[in-house]
Amino acid sequence: LNVFVMSFIVKKFSSKDKVILFVGSSHDYVLEKIKSIKNLIEGFNPEIILVEDSFDMINFNNEETAVKIGGEMGYVSFIAKKSRMAIESNDPRFNEDILFLEKKYSKDLSFLYFFLRQKSFLINHEKTIGKDLNGEILQQIKKETSWNNYDYSLKNVNNIFNAIFLDRFIEKDYSDFFNPTLSINLFNEVTRELNKFRDDFMISKLKKILKRYNRIFIIKGSHHLISKEKEISELLKNG
């Protein structure tokens, strides 16, 4: 049974002495809308929390900053660390995502995909004004990849964008490109493939975590819960 709590889908999986509480998030960034997660965590009393992306590695000073930067994921990370709970990521690291797309598609596609995705995220959620977003993102990707003799420039972004989409790159929010429920262009398909890679990682992670912990709280986008609900149930049934 899936229960809707505010803007979340909450599903409990249990078998013998193992219990997983999975919160499927809507990726909200309004503090008042996501505070109910705290009650879910405290009521469940998990032994470990698995949070999306790399928010297990980030320390926030307060709730407001955590939500502004990471939405529900930032908030859960803040609550977990404040309460000294064990916390790990349920996702591959950023460099693993980049490598996955590089191998499945190409280096250039991977470079452009993560440049546009990160740019859209910063535009939407950090509301940064007067800052060199492009330079910051390009440096981050370079740090995570270190491809020999690769052109980590905005000019290359323009060239690849034109080659893939037969259009000119302009400064705007490209969030729809990364919505797995849409079919605007190739990047929606790429996002679905990347999500499958992330989902498989999550299941592999859960198998390992279930050997060490009995009560597991996991938060991830709601479509990840829907796509892997049956597999998680089978995972618990089969031990």
N, C-alpha and C positions, 0 to 999 in steps of 0.2 A: 504493500500500500504506500503510495506516495502522498505525503502531506505537504500542503502549501503553507509556508510561514512567511508573511509579508511578501517579498519578491523572490523567495527561495523555494526550491523543491527539496524536501527533506525525506530521505529514505533510510530506514534502518535494516541492516542485514545481520542475521544472527544464526549461529549454529553451535550447539554445545556451549563451550565457554568463550567463544569468539564473537565479538560484536563490532560492526562497522556502522558509524553514523555518517552518511554521505549528504553533504549540503550542496545542491546544485545551484550555483549563484547566477545572477543576472548581470553581474559586473556593474554594480551600482557604486556611485561615488558621493552619495549623500549620507552623512553620518547618522542622522535620525532614522533613516530607512534601514540601516544595517546593524543598529545596536542590538537587535533581538538575537544576533548570532552569539552574543555573550551569554545569554540565558541558555541557549542550546548547548554551548560548551560546558557551562557550569552544571547544567542538569545531567549531562551525559557523563561528565567526569572522565575524560579520556586519559589513556596512558601516553599517547602520542598524537600529534596533529600533523597531517600531511597537507601542505598548502601549495597552491599553484605557483608556477614561475619560480623566481629566485628569492621570494620574500622571506624564506627561512634564513637568509643570510643578512637581511637588512634590519638595523636597529632604529626605531623611531622614538622621538622624545615625547610625543603625545598622540592622542587619538586623532586629532584634527589633521596633523601632518601625515599620519599613517593612511588615513582615508583619502586625502588629497592626492597622494602619490600612488597608492595601491588599491584603493577601493576596499572591497571585502577582504581581499588577500592581505593588504597592508594592515587592516584592522585586526584580523585573526592573528597575524604575526605579532602585533603589538600586545594583544591579550595573552598569547601563549608565553611570550618572553617575560611579560610583567608577572605572570603567575608561575614562572620557572617550569613550564611544561616542555617536554621534549617536542621538537618541531623539525620536520624535514620537508623537502620538496617532493611533490608527486610528479614532477616534470623533468625531462632531460635538461641539462644546462644549455645556455644560449649557443655556445659553440657547437654542441651536438646537433641542435636544430639546423644551424647553418650548414654543417657537414652533411646532414641528411638531404637537404635540398640541393646541395652542390652535387652529390652523387646521383640523385634521382633525376635532376634536370640539368643544371649547369652552374658553374661558378658565377657567371654574370646574373643569372636569374636569382640565385640566392642572395647576391649582393643587393640587387634592386629591391627584392621582396622585403628584406629586413630594413633597408633604408626607409622605404615608404611606410612600413608598419610602425617603426619607431617614431618617425616624424609625425604620423597621425596621432599616435599615443600622446606625444608631448604637446601637440597643438590642443588636443581635447582635454587633457587632464592636468597639465602643469600650467597652462595658460601663460607660458613664458613670452614676455614681450621684450624686444630689443636685445635678444640673445642669438648668437650664431648657432641655431639648431642644426643646420646642415653640417657645419664643421664638427660639432660635438658628436653627432651620430656617425659620421664617417670615421672619426677617431676611435669610437667604440667598436665598430665593425672591424677596423684594422687590427685593433688590440686582440679581438676574439679569433681572428683568422690568420693574420700574418702570412698571406699568400705571397710568394716570391714574385717580385716585379709586377705586382698587380696595381692597376690605376684606381686608387681610392679617391677619386675626385668627383666634384659635382658635374663636370663635363662628361665623365663616364656614365654617371647616372642618367644624364640627358640622352646619351647615345644608346644605352641599353633600353631605356624607356621607349625610344623611337623604334628600335628594332623589334621589340616585343609587341607594342601596342599600335605601332604605325601612327603615332601621334606625338605631339610636343609635350614634354614635361613642364607642368606649371606648379607654382607654389600653392598647395591647397591640402585639405584633409582628404585622404584616400581610404578612410575607414571601411567603406563599402567593399573595397577590394578584398578585405580580410574577413568578411562575413561568410561563414561556411554554408549558410542557408540560401545565399544568392548565387546567381550564375551570370554575373556581369561580364566577366572575362576569365582568362587563364588563372589569375591569382586566386579566385574563389575555389577553383579546383585544387590549386596548390595548397590552400589552407585546409581543405578537407583531407588531403594526403598527409599534411603535417599533423593534423589532429589525430589521425589514425596512428601515426608514429608515437605521438604523445600518449594516446590511450593504451597502446601496447606497453609502453614504458611504465605507465601507472599500474597495470595489472601485474607486471613483473615485479614492481616495487612492493605491491601489496602482498605477493607471495612470500617475499623475504620478511616483511614487517610482521606478518601473521605468525611467523616462527618465534618472534621475540615479544610481541605484545598481544593482549587479549581485547583491549578496548581502543579502537582506532577512530579518530575523527578526521574526515577528509573533506576538503572544500575545493571545488573545481567548477568550471562553467557547466550549466545545466545540461547542455547537449552532450557533454562527456558522460554524465550520469545516465542519460537516456540510452546512449549508444552501448554502454557497457554494463547496464543493470543486470541483464541475464547472466553475463559472464562472471560478475562478482558473486551473484547468488550461487552459481555452480562452484565457484572457487571455495566458498565456505562449506558447501555441502560435501565436497570431496576432500576437505581437510587440507 
